[in-house]
Amino acid sequence: MSEAPILHSVDNGAHTITLNRPDRLNAFNVAMHDALGAALGRIEADTDARVVLLTGAGRGFCAGQDLSDRDTSKGPLDLSIGPERYYNPLVRRLTSLRLPIVCAVNGVAAGAGVNIALACDIVIAKRSASFSQAFSAIGLVPDSGGTWFLPRLMGQANALAFTLLNERLDATAAQELGLIWKAVDDATFDETVAEVVSKLAAAPTFGLGQAKRLIRNAATLSLDAALDAERDTQKACGRSPDYSEGVRAFKEKRTAQFTGRSE
Ligand code: LHQ
């Protein structure tokens, strides 16, 4: 395995980012944040990009912040710096990217590792994977959007117990509670993830990006405002070549060949 903290590959518009510090369960250090930021920059600039897959190398997905380089012996650390410089911009970039992001949780996810997965659009976990907020074990609060994502996804009662008790949820329970989309048996995990990614790589990307934006924004809108946003966005989608192609393909009873473009 290469020592680069992030592996990034592209295949037919499908970008794969692999967190690559397996001996630390892919915990984040500055080098990994910088490499991930650079990979996202390349994806944002790629006009042919259709989908992003985020996963981890080895037996873990991501154990959150790397605690091994934290020295608390010389007085208190300013823990607002990490969120301000790294985690908050990362969550904002993932949630606002105009492409679908699939997160394949290949193993244990803890702390910010969980919440970064939740910032992705479709979360698929190996049945053997687990999720823990971890923050409460070291006297911290959930960050990377955890306080926002958790109650919305699993309800306030579950969010509070999950956070305060710091229990490890297995992937099946995470699915049942609505935290993730799907838990998949380990034996079929890679195949399922590949099917989802290839379906999204051939989809009408502009429309998917707009749907993602509307659903994410709707969490803080009134129904009236959401209806207006849908109307305005439908106008833009209706002008896209993929809408015309989708309708033509439906009438001709064939598979649509989408470009993913807005015009
Ligand atoms: C690790 C880590 C790790 C370093 C496992 N660091 N080495 C952002 C910025 C600002 C403020 C603070 O907060 C944040 C965000 C955060 O994410 S804070 C929360 C940080 N994460 C944690 O507290 C999780 C700590 N890790 C664990 O609780 C366990 O390791 C989990 C539950 C993830 C996995 O447990 P196991 O499957 O039993 O594995 P393990 O504990 O044996 O870990 C394997 C190796 O990975 C081990 O190294 P070693 O050399 O002994 O084999 C761990 O030391 C290392 N590792 N997490 N975060």
Residues whose N, C-alpha, C, O or C-beta is under 5 A from the ligand:
A	BS01	LHQ	D23 R24 L25 A27 A63 G64 Q65 D66 L67 S68 L79 G82 P83 V108 A110 G111 A112 G113 A134 F135
